[in-house]
């Protein structure tokens, strides 16, 4: 398994990262533990979670169960040292979680303590801000994104407060590194500037959506990664299952699939997506490749990629995804993918 540095830190992570957002809703504790065992057996050392997980559905009753399931695996296996663990603090909007409070140094301090207890560990390798307080264009909000109401001075003050809080947690040994999620190029560079100005911890990564169907990262963010070494941790590299080939426009979704729990897959199932899926499926078929593995291998091979986060609800699905390990896509495959992207640039 290829290993990559986490930003400018001394933390090395596998090119694939095991996502946990279904653990506690679509997956039982035993199933989740089996997934972790399988991932480590294939050279994956990186697990991503969040205090708000699981999703599908996301409820007050299950909130935090994904972290607790990982914690029970740490306790039963004794293998905490074999895992680079990433989790996230949620932002505003969840009444059952800190009364919906936004991200501040104070909310982070409390959230870290809760996560440490849930995870049954005394440190978190990568602590991420799930989304910016000022808002984000992720989750199909790019179509109506308007930053004109943002306050530059307030944002700078917020960043300084959060970085000072994270600095204290790093010095206390409770977290090793910090990262972002659902963040923009401007936002990332401002976090870096504030950190440099005040001698505070530097963001090492950003977790944004990225796949053959969602390539917003290709431009300004890719340039930022090259110059600043804040690498991408891509989520939804299989476009919530669309790039596995299991969905079709004229057929009901498979039983217990994500689309049965989240109709429309969060705005990803559009009239334009099916043509794009056909194009990528044709490329895989022409070159005798598994579509799922091809989609993941393409993400892994991107120059700005630190780790590609994938999830599964069955070990069979995991095995299919793991076919991408050490797969190198031929130049002619990459050329065909680029041409398909030109024909289907923004399918959702």
C-alpha positions as CSV (number, residue, x, y, z in Angstrom):
1,X,0.0,0.0,0.0
2,X,1.3,3.4,-1.0
3,X,2.0,5.7,2.0
4,X,1.8,9.5,1.9
5,X,2.7,12.3,4.3
6,X,-0.1,14.1,6.0
7,X,0.7,17.6,4.9
8,X,4.0,18.8,6.4
9,X,3.5,16.7,9.5
10,X,5.5,13.5,10.3
11,X,2.3,11.4,10.1
12,X,2.2,8.9,7.2
13,X,-1.1,7.6,5.9
14,X,-2.2,4.9,3.5
15,X,-3.4,6.0,0.0
16,X,-6.8,4.5,1.0
17,X,-8.6,5.5,4.1
18,X,-11.5,3.4,5.6
19,X,-14.6,5.6,6.2
20,X,-17.0,4.8,9.0
21,X,-20.1,6.8,8.5
22,X,-22.3,3.7,8.2
23,X,-21.2,2.1,11.4
24,X,-24.0,2.1,13.8
25,X,-26.8,2.6,11.2
26,X,-26.2,0.4,8.2
27,X,-23.5,-1.7,9.8
28,X,-23.4,-3.4,13.2
29,X,-20.5,-3.3,15.6
30,X,-19.3,-6.8,14.5
31,X,-19.5,-5.9,10.8
32,X,-17.5,-2.7,11.4
33,X,-14.9,-4.6,13.4
34,X,-14.6,-7.0,10.5
35,X,-14.1,-4.1,8.1
36,X,-11.3,-2.7,10.2
37,X,-9.6,-6.1,10.3
38,X,-9.8,-6.5,6.6
39,X,-8.5,-3.0,5.9
40,X,-5.5,-3.4,8.1
41,X,-4.8,-6.8,6.5
42,X,-4.6,-5.0,3.1
43,X,-2.1,-2.3,4.3
44,X,-4.6,0.4,5.2
45,X,-3.6,2.3,8.4
46,X,-6.0,5.2,8.2
47,X,-9.6,5.4,9.5
48,X,-11.9,8.4,9.3
49,X,-14.9,9.2,11.5
50,X,-16.8,12.1,13.0
51,X,-18.6,12.9,16.2
52,X,-21.8,13.3,14.2
53,X,-21.7,9.8,12.6
54,X,-23.4,7.5,11.7
55,X,-25.5,8.9,8.8
56,X,-28.3,7.3,6.8
57,X,-30.1,8.3,8.9
58,X,-28.4,10.9,11.2
59,X,-30.3,10.9,14.5
60,X,-29.8,12.1,18.1
61,X,-30.1,8.5,19.2
62,X,-27.3,7.1,17.1
63,X,-25.0,10.2,17.1
64,X,-21.5,9.2,18.2
65,X,-22.0,5.5,17.7
66,X,-19.4,5.3,14.9
67,X,-16.7,6.6,17.2
68,X,-17.9,4.3,20.0
69,X,-17.6,1.3,17.6
70,X,-14.1,2.2,16.8
71,X,-13.4,2.6,20.5
72,X,-14.6,-0.9,21.2
73,X,-12.3,-2.2,18.4
74,X,-9.4,-0.5,20.0
75,X,-10.2,-2.0,23.3
76,X,-10.8,-5.5,22.1
77,X,-7.9,-5.6,19.6
78,X,-5.2,-3.6,21.5
79,X,-4.1,-2.2,18.1
80,X,-4.5,1.5,18.6
81,X,-0.9,2.1,17.6
82,X,-1.6,0.5,14.2
83,X,-4.1,3.1,13.2
84,X,-3.9,6.7,12.1
85,X,-7.2,8.0,13.5
86,X,-9.1,11.0,12.1
87,X,-12.3,12.5,13.5
88,X,-14.2,15.8,13.1
89,X,-16.0,18.4,15.2
90,X,-19.4,19.2,13.8
91,X,-20.4,22.8,13.1
92,X,-23.6,24.6,13.8
93,X,-27.1,23.3,13.1
94,X,-27.5,20.2,15.3
95,X,-29.8,21.1,18.3
96,X,-28.9,17.8,20.1
97,X,-25.2,18.6,19.8
98,X,-24.1,21.5,22.0
99,X,-27.4,23.2,21.3
100,X,-26.3,23.8,17.7
101,X,-23.3,25.9,18.6
102,X,-20.8,26.8,15.9
103,X,-17.2,25.8,16.0
104,X,-15.1,27.7,18.6
105,X,-12.1,26.9,20.7
106,X,-14.5,26.1,23.6
107,X,-16.7,23.8,21.6
108,X,-13.6,22.0,20.2
109,X,-12.2,21.5,23.7
110,X,-15.4,19.8,24.8
111,X,-15.9,17.8,21.6
112,X,-12.4,16.4,21.8
113,X,-13.0,15.1,25.3
114,X,-16.2,13.4,24.3
115,X,-14.6,11.9,21.2
116,X,-11.6,10.6,23.2
117,X,-14.0,8.9,25.6
118,X,-16.0,7.4,22.8
119,X,-12.9,6.2,21.0
120,X,-11.3,4.8,24.1
121,X,-8.0,6.5,23.3
122,X,-6.0,9.3,24.8
123,X,-5.1,11.0,21.5
124,X,-6.5,11.7,18.0
125,X,-4.1,11.7,15.1
126,X,-6.0,14.1,12.9
127,X,-8.7,16.5,14.2
128,X,-10.8,18.1,11.5
129,X,-13.4,20.9,11.3
130,X,-16.3,19.3,9.6
131,X,-17.3,22.5,7.7
132,X,-16.6,26.2,7.9
133,X,-18.7,28.4,10.2
134,X,-19.1,30.9,7.4
135,X,-20.7,28.3,5.1
136,X,-19.5,26.1,2.3
137,X,-20.3,25.4,-1.4
138,X,-20.1,21.6,-0.9
139,X,-23.1,19.3,-1.1
140,X,-24.4,20.8,-4.3
141,X,-24.5,24.3,-2.8
142,X,-22.1,25.5,-5.5
143,X,-25.0,26.3,-7.8
144,X,-26.2,29.1,-5.5
145,X,-23.0,29.9,-3.6
146,X,-22.8,33.6,-2.6
147,X,-20.0,34.6,-0.2
148,X,-20.9,38.3,-0.2
149,X,-22.4,38.2,3.3
150,X,-19.2,36.8,4.8
151,X,-17.3,39.1,7.2
152,X,-13.6,38.9,6.6
153,X,-12.5,40.3,10.0
154,X,-14.9,38.0,12.0
155,X,-13.5,35.0,10.0
156,X,-9.9,36.0,10.9
157,X,-10.8,36.3,14.6
158,X,-12.6,32.9,14.5
159,X,-9.6,31.3,12.9
160,X,-7.2,32.7,15.5
161,X,-9.5,31.5,18.3
162,X,-9.7,28.0,16.9
163,X,-6.0,27.7,16.1
164,X,-5.1,28.8,19.7
165,X,-7.5,26.2,21.0
166,X,-6.0,23.5,18.8
167,X,-2.5,24.6,19.8
168,X,-3.4,23.9,23.5
169,X,-4.8,20.5,22.6
170,X,-1.7,19.6,20.7
171,X,0.6,20.7,23.5
172,X,-1.5,18.6,25.9
173,X,-1.0,15.5,23.6
174,X,-4.7,15.1,22.8
175,X,-4.4,15.7,19.1
176,X,-1.4,15.4,16.8
177,X,-2.5,17.4,13.7
178,X,-5.4,19.5,12.5
179,X,-7.3,19.6,9.2
180,X,-10.3,21.0,7.4
181,X,-13.3,19.6,5.6
182,X,-15.7,21.1,3.0
183,X,-13.4,24.1,2.8
184,X,-12.6,26.4,-0.1
185,X,-9.2,27.5,-1.5
186,X,-9.5,31.0,0.0
187,X,-10.5,29.5,3.4
188,X,-7.5,27.1,3.4
189,X,-5.0,29.8,2.6
190,X,-6.4,32.1,5.3
191,X,-6.1,29.4,7.9
192,X,-2.5,29.0,6.8
193,X,-1.8,32.7,6.9
194,X,-3.2,33.1,10.4
195,X,-1.2,30.1,11.6
196,X,2.0,31.5,10.1
197,X,1.4,35.0,11.5
198,X,0.8,33.8,15.1
199,X,3.1,30.8,15.2
200,X,0.2,28.4,15.5
201,X,-0.4,24.8,14.2
202,X,-0.8,24.5,10.4
203,X,-3.7,22.7,8.7
204,X,-2.3,19.5,7.1
205,X,-5.2,18.3,5.0
206,X,-8.7,19.1,3.6
207,X,-11.5,16.6,3.3
208,X,-13.7,17.5,0.3
209,X,-15.8,15.5,-2.1
210,X,-13.9,14.3,-5.1
211,X,-14.7,11.7,-7.7
212,X,-14.9,11.2,-11.5
213,X,-18.3,12.9,-11.2
214,X,-17.3,15.8,-8.9
215,X,-14.0,17.5,-9.8
216,X,-14.3,20.9,-8.2
217,X,-10.8,20.3,-6.7
218,X,-9.0,20.2,-10.0
219,X,-8.3,23.9,-10.3
220,X,-7.5,26.4,-7.5
221,X,-7.5,23.8,-4.8
222,X,-5.0,21.6,-6.8
223,X,-2.7,24.6,-7.1
224,X,-3.0,25.3,-3.4
225,X,-2.0,21.7,-2.6
226,X,1.0,21.9,-4.8
227,X,2.4,25.0,-3.2
228,X,1.2,24.6,0.4
229,X,1.2,20.8,0.9
230,X,-2.3,20.7,2.3
231,X,-3.4,17.4,0.6
232,X,-6.8,16.2,-0.3
233,X,-8.6,13.5,1.7
234,X,-11.4,12.7,-0.8
235,X,-14.8,11.6,0.4
236,X,-17.5,10.0,-1.8
237,X,-14.9,8.8,-4.4
238,X,-17.6,6.4,-5.7
239,X,-20.2,9.1,-5.7
240,X,-22.2,7.4,-3.0
241,X,-22.4,4.2,-5.0
242,X,-23.1,5.6,-8.5
243,X,-19.7,4.6,-9.7
244,X,-20.2,1.0,-8.7
245,X,-22.7,0.5,-11.5
246,X,-25.5,-0.7,-9.1
247,X,-27.9,2.1,-10.0
248,X,-29.8,2.6,-13.2
249,X,-32.3,5.3,-14.3
250,X,-35.0,2.9,-15.1
251,X,-34.8,0.5,-12.2
252,X,-35.5,0.8,-8.4
253,X,-32.4,1.0,-6.2
254,X,-31.1,-2.3,-4.7
255,X,-32.7,-3.2,-1.4
256,X,-30.9,-1.6,1.6
257,X,-28.7,0.5,-0.6
258,X,-28.0,4.1,0.2
259,X,-30.5,5.4,-2.3
260,X,-33.3,3.6,-0.4
261,X,-32.3,5.6,2.7
262,X,-31.4,8.8,1.0
263,X,-33.5,9.2,-2.2
264,X,-31.7,11.1,-4.9
265,X,-28.4,10.6,-3.1
266,X,-28.2,14.1,-1.9
267,X,-28.8,15.7,-5.3
268,X,-26.4,13.4,-7.2
269,X,-29.1,11.5,-9.1
270,X,-29.8,14.0,-11.9
271,X,-30.9,13.5,-15.5
272,X,-27.3,14.3,-16.6
273,X,-25.5,11.7,-14.4
274,X,-26.6,8.7,-16.3
275,X,-24.8,9.6,-19.5
276,X,-21.6,10.3,-17.5
277,X,-21.9,6.9,-15.8
278,X,-22.4,5.2,-19.1
279,X,-19.2,6.9,-20.4
280,X,-17.1,5.7,-17.5
281,X,-18.6,2.2,-17.5
282,X,-17.7,2.0,-21.2
283,X,-14.1,3.0,-20.5
284,X,-13.9,0.3,-17.8
285,X,-15.4,-2.3,-20.1
286,X,-13.2,-1.4,-23.0
287,X,-10.0,-1.8,-20.9
288,X,-11.2,-4.8,-19.0
289,X,-11.3,-3.0,-15.7
290,X,-13.7,-3.1,-12.7
291,X,-15.6,0.2,-12.7
292,X,-15.4,0.6,-8.9
293,X,-11.6,-0.2,-8.8
294,X,-11.0,2.1,-11.8
295,X,-12.8,5.0,-10.1
296,X,-10.8,4.6,-6.9
297,X,-7.5,4.0,-8.6
298,X,-8.0,7.2,-10.6
299,X,-8.6,9.2,-7.4
300,X,-5.5,7.6,-5.8
301,X,-3.3,8.6,-8.8
302,X,-4.3,12.3,-8.7
303,X,-1.2,14.4,-7.9
304,X,-2.9,16.3,-5.0
305,X,-4.4,13.2,-3.3
306,X,-3.2,12.3,0.2
307,X,-5.8,9.6,0.8
308,X,-9.0,8.4,-0.8
309,X,-11.7,7.6,1.8
310,X,-14.0,4.8,0.8
311,X,-16.7,3.0,2.7
312,X,-18.7,-0.2,2.5
313,X,-21.7,-1.9,4.0
314,X,-20.4,-5.5,3.3
315,X,-17.1,-7.2,3.1
316,X,-17.9,-8.1,-0.5
317,X,-18.1,-4.5,-1.3
318,X,-14.8,-3.8,0.5
319,X,-13.1,-6.6,-1.5
320,X,-14.4,-5.1,-4.7
321,X,-13.0,-1.6,-3.8
322,X,-9.7,-3.1,-2.7
323,X,-9.0,-4.3,-6.2
324,X,-7.7,-0.8,-6.8
325,X,-4.7,-1.4,-4.5
326,X,-1.5,-1.0,-6.5
327,X,-3.5,-0.6,-9.7
328,X,-1.9,1.8,-12.2
329,X,-4.2,3.1,-14.9
330,X,-2.6,3.1,-18.3
331,X,-2.2,6.5,-20.2
332,X,-4.9,5.5,-22.7
333,X,-7.3,5.0,-19.8
334,X,-6.5,8.4,-18.3
335,X,-6.9,10.0,-21.7
336,X,-10.3,8.4,-22.2
337,X,-11.4,9.6,-18.7
338,X,-10.3,13.1,-19.5
339,X,-12.4,13.0,-22.7
340,X,-15.4,11.7,-20.8
341,X,-15.0,14.6,-18.3
342,X,-15.0,17.1,-21.2
343,X,-18.3,15.6,-22.4
344,X,-19.8,15.4,-18.9
345,X,-18.1,18.1,-16.8
346,X,-20.7,18.7,-14.0
347,X,-23.2,15.9,-14.0
348,X,-24.7,17.0,-10.7
